[in-house]
Amino acid sequence: MNSVAYLYPPAEPPRNLKDLMARVTRGDHEAFGQLYDAVAGPVYGLVRRVLRDEAQSEEVTQEVMLEVWRGAARYEPHRGDVVPWVMTIAHRRAVDRVRHCQAAAERDQRAAARGRETPFDEVAEQAQTHLDQQQVRHCLRGLTGPQRESVLLAYYHGLTYREVAERLSTPLGTVKSRMRDALIRLRDCLEAGS
């Protein structure tokens, strides 16, 4: 004959959980404590089987019990017993956590893969930048003096066209024409050099 000896006898669940839920709906903390004692163990067991991680299982169990407390008014006694309702919430929360963790892991893997796909060659980048700077200097030398001065003030000193006109004591329309002609010449020169 097999018998099981308990150090502490298993707790008897309250006879009528529906009555407890009605009291929880009214904000009865004592009733919630009794409900918690009755269902937290099974909730944790279900969540633990889904998640397989102790810390996350504890966290999700607490989230479930908080949802039961906050959402007690959504429980409809005529549709079924309390335990299946709570276990449905627990299963849904556990599955949501699994999906969230999987999505986060996949995002991390994609980010890591992108990081490995495009190695950065600093020397090549510096060399290309140097060549680009040389080409721009060459093209700037091909501009007239007034065009070059207008471009340098606007693009290297950050002045607006109006500020360039004031600095050079030149009408704004003239500066705009110089800039347009200079940019066209620069574009043609840079395209020819590439």
C-alpha positions, 0 to 999 in steps of 0.5 A, a space after each residue: 500500500 502506497 501512502 504519501 506523507 505530507 509535512 504540511 497537509 495540502 491546503 483545502 481550496 475554498 469551497 466556492 471560488 465564485 463567491 470569493 470572486 464576487 467579493 474581490 470584484 468589490 475590492 475585498 483584500 481578504 477575499 483576494 488573499 484567499 483566492 490567491 492562496 487557492 490559485 497561485 500555485 496552479 497558475 505558477 505550475 502552468 506558467 512554469 511549464 510554458 516558460 521553463 524559467 523560474 524568474 520569468 515564471 514568478 514574474 508572469 504569475 504575479 502579472 496574472 494575479 494582478 490582472 485577476 485583481 484588476 479585472 475581477 469585474 470581467 469574470 462572468 460566473 454564468 460562463 464557468 468556474 473561476 479556476 479555468 478563467 484564471 488559468 486561461 489568463 495565465 496561459 495567455 500571459 505565458 504564451 505572450 511572454 514566450 513570443 516576446 522573448 523569441 521576437 527579442 532574440 530574433 531582433 538581436 540576432 538580426 542586429 548582430 548579423 547586420 553588424 557582421 555583414 558590413 565590416 568598416 575599413 577605416 583606412 579605405 574610408 580615410 583614403 576615399 575622403 582624401 581623394 574626394 577632398 582633392 577632387 573638390 579642391 581641383 574643381 574649386 580652382 576651376 571657378 572664377 574668383 568671385 564664384 569661388 569666394 561665394 561658394 566658400 563663404 556659403 558652404 565652408 563658413 555656413 553663411 546664407 546667400 543674403 549674408 554672403 551678399 552683405 559680406 561681399 557688398 554685392 547685390 543678392 541677385 548677383 550672388 545667387 547667379 554666381 552660386 548657381 553658375 558655380 554649383 553647375 560648374 562644380 557638379 560637371 567637374 565632379 562628375 567628370 572626375 568620377 
